């Protein structure tokens, strides 16, 4: 699922008003939390927390385009 987000969804904004957009070359910065059981009795599932800052090709850090990520939340969750 994370690989799908990196390949098809994630872009870094930079430049004046964030008009330039590129894929994060080194992938996304993320933390995964695994739950073995929930209050509802559901078994093993993961939560993923994505960083809002990602590294560009030039080594500088830019902002992940959060609107694009939000638009594909349901698709990513289904994966």
URKA-V778471 format. One line per field, one symbol per residue. ss: DSSP state (H for helix, E for strand, C for the rest). psi: psi as a letter, one per 30 degrees, with the letter a starting at -180 (. if undefined). A space follows every 50 residues. Layout:
ss: ???
psi: ???
This chain:
ss: CHHHHHHHCCCEEECHHHCEEECCCCCCCEEEEEEEECCCCCEEEEEEEE CCEEECCCCCEEEECHHHHHHCHHHHHHC
psi: eeeeeeefeklkkllkggfkklkjegalklkkkkkfklfggkakllkkjk kfklklegflklkkjeeeeefgeeeeee.
